[in-house]
Amino acid sequence: MSSPFHVGEQSVQTRAGVREKAEQIGSRMIRSFMPDQHREFFAQLPAVLVAAVDSDGQPHASVLWGAAGFAWSPHPALLCVGARPQIDDPIASLLQPRAAVGLLGLEWPTRRRNRMNGRIVESDERGFSVAVAQSFGNCPKYIQARDWQSTPRLPGLMLEGLGLDEQWLGLVQAADTLFIATQSSDSRGGGVDISHRGGPTGFVEIGQDGRLWMPDYSGNRLFNTLGNLQREPRCGLLLIDFSSGDLLHVQARAELIWPEQYPALGIKAPPGAERMLALTPGRWTLRRSRLPLAFTAPQRSPFLPDAGA
């Protein structure tokens, strides 16, 4: 039986000492179809996270939204999304037939999340449909639970730039949630993924080297995101301002830092970090007042490294 993991994922699993266990888990949980539970799950969400890749191979992360039921699965091998990106969304031109995409559904109040990736089979002004290549659940460990309700937003300005910028550093420093889009071209799996990362408020730190430093906590031990970054270090970041609806999209380049590298680099990892991810920011887009959802204050995950002490 062929492995559900490409060589990048296998490499990280081996270095982390979980290769055999990851293979056993992955062979059970990674499917080429959506189980009924996942199909029903996507159909009740107000928003879906989306990853796509441009013609230069740069991944981008974004979010689409609609009334509950805007995403639905007519059969286990297909997921339809009845929404299109706004014109200034970095993925606006990328959701074309045959394009590889990654989708992440997150049920904020319950911390449930499910992922799938595949290729677009149809796309028009109403939305697009994706043929499932891989479908699997993710652990809810570091998700901060939030209740939500729909709220009208008057779209604000779209700002652009390159590298670290004071216009969005405050959003990063106050964040407890980040989404990261990655890709792998390996034919045995991979494709395009979008994954959730969470932690205590301010878990993404601004380094003196101009990079964003993010701890990598213990998760499902499959290392899909880190495995992709082993093969292609470019990634796309999305941060959401849960108060204003602002959306920050950042193109970045990632470097995975292992504990044995800390002394030479003068790194002191935060509590709970098993590795560190250093992200060099490139081009960015800040879209003011876009996500038409109002969120309550977060209920902290009991798994946060500094929670419950």
C-alpha positions in Angstrom: 0.0 0.0 0.0 1.4 3.4 -0.9 1.9 5.9 1.8 -0.5 8.9 2.2 2.6 11.1 2.9 5.1 12.6 0.6 8.8 12.6 1.2 8.8 16.0 3.0 6.2 14.8 5.5 8.1 11.5 6.0 11.3 13.4 6.6 9.9 15.6 9.3 8.1 12.6 10.9 11.4 10.7 11.0 13.3 13.5 12.6 10.6 13.9 15.2 10.7 10.2 15.9 7.1 9.4 15.0 7.4 8.0 11.4 5.9 4.6 12.1 3.1 5.9 14.3 2.3 8.7 11.8 2.0 6.1 9.0 -0.4 4.0 11.0 -2.6 7.0 11.9 -2.5 8.5 8.5 -3.5 5.3 6.7 -6.6 5.3 8.8 -7.7 8.9 8.9 -6.7 10.3 5.5 -9.3 9.4 3.0 -9.9 10.1 -0.7 -13.5 11.0 0.0 -15.5 13.0 2.6 -17.3 10.9 5.2 -20.9 11.9 5.9 -19.9 13.6 9.2 -17.5 16.0 7.3 -20.1 16.7 4.6 -22.6 17.7 7.1 -20.0 19.7 9.0 -19.0 21.9 6.1 -22.7 22.6 5.3 -23.3 24.3 8.6 -20.4 26.7 8.5 -20.5 30.5 8.0 -17.0 30.6 6.6 -14.3 28.4 5.0 -10.6 28.9 4.9 -9.1 28.5 1.4 -5.5 28.0 0.1 -4.5 28.5 -3.5 -1.3 28.8 -5.5 -0.4 31.4 -8.1 1.4 30.9 -11.4 4.8 31.5 -9.7 4.1 28.7 -7.1 3.4 31.1 -4.2 0.7 29.9 -1.8 -2.0 32.3 -0.6 -4.4 32.0 2.3 -7.8 33.5 2.4 -11.4 33.1 3.8 -14.7 32.9 2.0 -18.1 33.2 3.7 -21.9 33.0 3.2 -25.1 31.9 4.9 -25.0 28.4 6.4 -25.2 25.9 3.6 -23.1 28.0 1.2 -20.7 25.1 1.2 -22.2 21.7 0.5 -21.2 18.2 -0.6 -23.6 16.6 -3.2 -21.6 13.3 -2.9 -18.6 12.1 -0.9 -16.0 13.0 -3.7 -17.1 16.6 -4.2 -17.3 19.8 -2.2 -19.1 22.8 -3.6 -18.6 26.4 -2.4 -21.2 29.0 -3.3 -19.0 32.0 -2.9 -16.4 34.0 -4.8 -13.5 36.0 -3.5 -13.8 39.8 -3.5 -11.9 41.4 -6.3 -9.0 42.5 -4.1 -8.6 39.1 -2.5 -5.2 37.6 -3.3 -6.9 34.4 -4.4 -9.5 36.2 -6.6 -8.0 35.0 -9.9 -6.7 31.6 -8.7 -9.9 29.6 -8.3 -9.9 28.2 -11.9 -10.7 24.7 -13.2 -7.9 22.2 -12.5 -6.3 24.5 -9.9 -5.1 22.7 -6.7 -6.7 24.1 -3.6 -6.9 23.4 0.1 -10.0 24.0 2.3 -10.3 24.1 6.1 -13.6 24.1 7.9 -13.6 25.4 11.5 -16.5 25.4 13.8 -15.5 28.2 16.2 -17.8 27.5 19.2 -16.9 23.8 19.4 -13.2 23.9 18.2 -14.0 21.2 15.6 -12.1 21.4 12.3 -11.8 19.3 9.2 -9.5 19.7 6.2 -9.6 18.6 2.6 -7.6 19.3 -0.5 -8.2 18.6 -4.2 -8.6 20.2 -7.5 -11.3 22.5 -8.8 -13.5 20.9 -11.4 -15.9 23.7 -12.1 -15.8 27.4 -11.5 -18.1 30.3 -12.4 -19.4 33.6 -11.0 -21.4 31.8 -8.3 -18.6 29.7 -6.9 -16.6 26.5 -7.5 -16.5 22.8 -6.8 -13.6 20.7 -5.7 -12.9 17.0 -6.4 -11.6 15.5 -3.1 -8.1 14.2 -3.1 -7.5 14.0 0.7 -10.0 14.5 3.5 -9.2 14.3 7.2 -10.0 15.7 10.6 -7.6 17.8 12.8 -7.2 17.9 16.5 -8.8 21.0 18.2 -6.0 21.5 20.7 -5.0 25.1 20.3 -8.2 26.6 18.9 -9.7 29.4 21.0 -13.5 28.9 21.0 -15.5 31.8 19.9 -19.3 32.3 19.4 -20.2 34.3 16.3 -23.1 36.1 14.6 -23.5 37.6 11.1 -22.9 41.3 11.0 -23.0 43.8 8.1 -19.6 45.3 7.2 -18.9 48.3 5.1 -15.7 47.2 3.3 -12.8 49.5 4.0 -9.5 50.3 2.3 -7.1 47.7 0.8 -3.5 48.4 1.7 -0.4 46.8 0.3 3.3 46.7 1.1 6.5 44.6 1.4 8.0 43.3 4.6 7.3 44.2 8.2 5.0 47.2 8.5 3.6 49.1 11.5 0.2 49.1 9.9 -0.2 45.4 10.8 2.3 44.6 13.5 -0.4 45.3 16.2 -2.7 42.7 14.7 0.1 40.1 14.8 1.1 40.9 18.3 -2.5 40.6 19.6 -3.2 37.4 17.6 -4.0 34.0 19.1 -4.8 32.5 15.7 -3.1 32.2 12.4 -3.8 30.3 9.2 -1.0 29.0 7.0 -1.2 27.9 3.3 1.5 25.5 2.0 2.0 23.3 -0.9 3.8 20.2 -2.2 3.9 19.0 -5.8 4.6 15.3 -4.8 2.3 13.1 -6.8 1.8 10.6 -3.9 -0.1 13.1 -1.9 0.3 16.7 -0.8 -1.2 19.2 -3.1 -2.3 22.5 -1.4 -3.1 22.7 2.3 -4.4 25.3 4.7 -3.9 24.8 8.4 -4.8 26.5 11.7 -2.1 27.6 14.2 -3.0 28.9 17.6 -1.5 29.8 21.0 -1.6 32.3 23.8 -2.2 35.9 22.8 1.0 37.2 21.1 2.3 33.6 20.4 3.7 35.0 17.1 6.6 37.2 18.1 8.4 39.8 16.0 12.1 38.9 16.0 15.0 41.4 15.9 15.9 39.7 12.6 12.7 41.0 11.1 11.1 37.6 11.0 7.9 36.3 12.6 8.7 33.6 15.1 6.0 31.0 15.8 6.2 28.1 18.2 5.2 24.6 16.8 3.3 22.8 19.5 2.5 19.1 19.8 -0.4 18.3 17.4 -1.6 15.3 15.5 2.0 14.4 14.7 1.4 14.0 10.9 3.4 17.1 10.1 1.5 18.0 6.9 2.3 21.7 7.0 6.0 21.3 8.1 6.4 18.5 5.6 5.2 20.8 2.8 7.6 23.5 4.0 10.5 21.0 3.8 9.9 20.8 0.0 8.6 24.4 -0.6 9.4 27.0 2.0 7.1 29.6 0.5 3.8 29.9 2.3 0.8 32.2 2.7 -0.4 33.6 6.0 -3.8 34.8 7.0 -4.6 36.7 10.2 -8.1 37.8 11.2 -9.0 40.7 13.4 -12.0 39.2 15.1 -13.2 42.6 16.3 -13.0 44.7 13.1 -13.2 42.0 10.4 -9.8 43.1 9.0 -8.0 40.4 7.0 -4.2 40.4 6.7 -2.6 38.3 3.9 1.1 37.8 4.0 3.4 36.0 1.6 6.3 34.5 3.6 9.2 32.2 3.5 9.6 29.7 6.3 12.5 28.1 8.0 12.0 25.2 10.5 14.2 25.5 13.5 14.9 22.4 15.6 15.9 22.5 19.3 19.4 21.4 18.6 19.8 24.6 16.6 18.7 26.9 19.4 22.1 27.4 21.1 23.9 28.5 17.9 21.1 30.9 17.0 20.6 32.2 20.6 17.0 31.1 20.7 14.9 30.6 23.8 11.8 28.9 22.8 8.5 29.7 24.6 6.9 27.1 26.9 5.4 24.1 25.1 7.3 24.7 21.8 8.7 21.6 20.2 10.2 23.4 17.3 10.1 27.0 16.0 9.0 28.3 12.6 10.7 31.5 11.5 8.7 33.3 8.8 10.3 36.0 6.6 7.4 38.3 5.5 7.3 39.4 1.8 4.4 41.1 0.0 1.3 41.7 2.1 -2.3 42.9 1.7 -4.4 44.3 4.5 -8.1 44.4 3.7 -10.1 46.5 6.2 -13.5 45.5 7.5 -14.2 42.5 5.3 -15.3 39.4 7.3 -19.0 39.9 8.0 -18.9 38.0 11.3 -18.9 39.4 14.8 -17.1 37.2 17.4 -17.3 37.1 21.1 -14.3 37.1 23.4 -12.4 33.8 23.1 -12.6 31.0 25.5 -9.0 29.9 25.9 -8.1 26.4 24.9 -7.2 24.3 27.9 -4.2 23.0 26.0 -2.5 26.4 25.8 1.0 26.1 27.3 0.4 28.8 29.9 -3.2 27.9 30.6 -4.5 26.3 33.8 -1.2 26.9 35.7 
